[in-house]
């Protein structure tokens, strides 16, 4: 990658907020580069494949209320990237065939650079005033404007010097963590009657056999702990957490499927927004060149992340006129 690559807009984060911002900028005719430290697109709207099993181990479904988001969801359904799912007492959508297929749909045609972990953001003067995004090994991209969609604590750290007013906004948001456990069974062990389970506390806040999703197959079981239990056990060993969550789920569901062929747990430190940034928080830098976005700006839903990213790009476009 050239040290001098330059774009109209650099978007940090390839989750739903970042993809929404990048799509908005592209629609406005701007050149856009999305950088992300992860290996795959989507952020917490994610899917894990292991030992022949597929687990949707991040966001479990999404809902839509905003007309613009509804329109994009309808387009994703037409493209077979989303499917209708009546779950948890509401009409919702799930990714088709996996949750990651929805952000993949949003990111189609975008320039996304994965495994690009930004260690610093600085202002320079080459090609006019520019924002430089640099990794620890010195790789850099630059842009006239930027949208930062990293989790709030990471956003606050990255912007503490270059845009302290935005760092203050990010520091005000709070998350609850989430332990997600994944179990792989033989398909013959999948119960035909077990519906998705949702609880308010304890080691089982959500559980679903992936085969019971509209487009799901296989013998995978995904269980997510509630925020209280996740916080209490956050630093414990993943294996012991996965075993405790499975035992609790089997008691709740009244099942005895036998030993799983695969067992693992993933710790999401920034899983669920419990306090978004204040309504009067600064979202655009004093220079008008950086905006912040994410579910933590508006709320906890996937749609909140999408609307935040779109709004951040609109604010940058407005500040440039």
HUDA-V911176 format. One record per backbone hydrogen bond with DSSP energy under -1.0 kcal/mol. CO is the residue of the C=O (numbers start at 1). NH is the residue of the N-H. E is the energy in kcal/mol with one decimal. If there is no record, write none. Layout:
co=CO nh=NH e=E
co=CO nh=NH e=E
//
This chain:
co=5 nh=142 e=-1.7
co=7 nh=144 e=-1.5
co=8 nh=145 e=-1.6
co=9 nh=33 e=-1.9
co=10 nh=147 e=-1.9
co=11 nh=35 e=-2.7
co=12 nh=149 e=-2.5
co=14 nh=42 e=-2.4
co=15 nh=19 e=-2.5
co=16 nh=20 e=-2.3
co=17 nh=21 e=-2.2
co=18 nh=22 e=-2.4
co=19 nh=23 e=-2.5
co=20 nh=24 e=-1.9
co=21 nh=25 e=-2.3
co=22 nh=26 e=-2.6
co=23 nh=27 e=-2.3
co=24 nh=28 e=-1.1
co=25 nh=30 e=-2.2
co=26 nh=29 e=-1.8
co=31 nh=9 e=-2.1
co=33 nh=11 e=-2.8
co=34 nh=113 e=-3.6
co=35 nh=13 e=-3.4
co=36 nh=116 e=-3.1
co=38 nh=115 e=-3.0
co=42 nh=45 e=-2.1
co=44 nh=46 e=-1.4
co=44 nh=59 e=-2.9
co=46 nh=58 e=-1.0
co=48 nh=55 e=-3.2
co=50 nh=53 e=-2.5
co=53 nh=50 e=-2.2
co=55 nh=48 e=-3.2
co=55 nh=57 e=-1.2
co=62 nh=93 e=-2.5
co=66 nh=70 e=-2.9
co=67 nh=71 e=-2.1
co=68 nh=72 e=-1.8
co=69 nh=73 e=-2.6
co=70 nh=74 e=-2.5
co=71 nh=75 e=-2.0
co=72 nh=76 e=-2.1
co=73 nh=77 e=-2.2
co=74 nh=78 e=-2.2
co=75 nh=79 e=-1.5
co=76 nh=81 e=-3.4
co=77 nh=80 e=-1.8
co=81 nh=96 e=-2.1
co=83 nh=94 e=-2.4
co=85 nh=92 e=-1.7
co=87 nh=90 e=-1.6
co=90 nh=87 e=-2.0
co=92 nh=85 e=-2.6
co=93 nh=62 e=-2.3
co=94 nh=83 e=-2.3
co=98 nh=101 e=-1.3
co=99 nh=102 e=-1.4
co=100 nh=104 e=-2.0
co=101 nh=105 e=-1.7
co=102 nh=106 e=-2.1
co=103 nh=107 e=-2.2
co=105 nh=108 e=-1.1
co=107 nh=110 e=-2.2
co=110 nh=112 e=-1.1
co=111 nh=34 e=-3.0
co=113 nh=36 e=-2.2
co=120 nh=134 e=-2.4
co=122 nh=132 e=-3.5
co=124 nh=130 e=-1.6
co=125 nh=128 e=-1.3
co=130 nh=124 e=-3.0
co=131 nh=143 e=-1.8
co=132 nh=122 e=-2.0
co=133 nh=141 e=-1.7
co=134 nh=119 e=-2.9
co=134 nh=120 e=-1.6
co=135 nh=138 e=-1.8
co=139 nh=135 e=-2.6
co=141 nh=133 e=-3.2
co=142 nh=7 e=-2.2
co=143 nh=131 e=-2.9
co=145 nh=10 e=-2.1
co=146 nh=291 e=-2.3
co=147 nh=12 e=-2.9
co=148 nh=293 e=-2.4
co=151 nh=155 e=-2.6
co=152 nh=156 e=-2.8
co=153 nh=157 e=-1.7
co=154 nh=158 e=-2.5
co=155 nh=159 e=-2.1
co=159 nh=163 e=-2.0
co=163 nh=166 e=-1.1
co=163 nh=167 e=-1.9
co=164 nh=168 e=-2.2
co=165 nh=169 e=-1.3
co=166 nh=170 e=-2.4
co=167 nh=171 e=-2.3
co=170 nh=173 e=-1.4
co=174 nh=274 e=-2.1
co=174 nh=275 e=-1.8
co=176 nh=271 e=-1.1
co=176 nh=272 e=-2.3
co=178 nh=268 e=-3.0
co=179 nh=225 e=-2.7
co=180 nh=266 e=-3.4
co=181 nh=223 e=-2.7
co=182 nh=264 e=-2.0
co=183 nh=221 e=-2.7
co=184 nh=261 e=-3.3
co=184 nh=262 e=-1.3
co=186 nh=189 e=-2.3
co=187 nh=190 e=-1.4
co=197 nh=207 e=-1.9
co=202 nh=226 e=-2.3
co=205 nh=199 e=-2.1
co=206 nh=224 e=-3.1
co=207 nh=197 e=-2.6
co=208 nh=222 e=-2.6
co=209 nh=212 e=-2.7
co=210 nh=213 e=-1.6
co=213 nh=216 e=-1.3
co=219 nh=185 e=-2.5
co=220 nh=210 e=-2.2
co=221 nh=183 e=-2.4
co=222 nh=208 e=-2.3
co=223 nh=181 e=-3.5
co=224 nh=205 e=-2.9
co=224 nh=206 e=-1.9
co=226 nh=230 e=-2.5
co=227 nh=231 e=-2.5
co=228 nh=232 e=-1.9
co=229 nh=233 e=-2.0
co=233 nh=236 e=-1.8
co=237 nh=241 e=-2.1
co=238 nh=242 e=-2.5
co=239 nh=243 e=-2.2
co=240 nh=244 e=-2.2
co=241 nh=245 e=-2.4
co=242 nh=246 e=-2.0
co=243 nh=247 e=-2.1
co=244 nh=248 e=-2.0
co=245 nh=249 e=-2.3
co=246 nh=250 e=-2.6
co=247 nh=251 e=-1.6
co=248 nh=252 e=-2.2
co=249 nh=253 e=-3.1
co=250 nh=254 e=-1.1
co=250 nh=255 e=-1.7
co=262 nh=184 e=-2.5
co=264 nh=182 e=-3.1
co=266 nh=180 e=-2.8
co=268 nh=178 e=-2.5
co=272 nh=176 e=-2.7
co=275 nh=174 e=-2.5
co=278 nh=281 e=-2.0
co=283 nh=292 e=-2.0
co=285 nh=288 e=-1.6
co=289 nh=146 e=-2.2
co=290 nh=285 e=-2.9
co=291 nh=148 e=-2.7
co=294 nh=297 e=-1.8
co=295 nh=299 e=-3.2
co=296 nh=277 e=-2.6
co=301 nh=305 e=-1.6
co=302 nh=306 e=-2.1
co=303 nh=307 e=-2.9
co=304 nh=308 e=-2.2
co=305 nh=309 e=-2.3
co=306 nh=310 e=-2.3
co=307 nh=311 e=-2.5
co=308 nh=312 e=-2.5
co=309 nh=313 e=-1.8
co=310 nh=314 e=-1.9
co=311 nh=315 e=-2.3
co=312 nh=316 e=-1.9
co=313 nh=317 e=-2.4
co=314 nh=318 e=-2.3
co=315 nh=319 e=-2.1
co=316 nh=320 e=-1.0
co=318 nh=321 e=-1.0
//
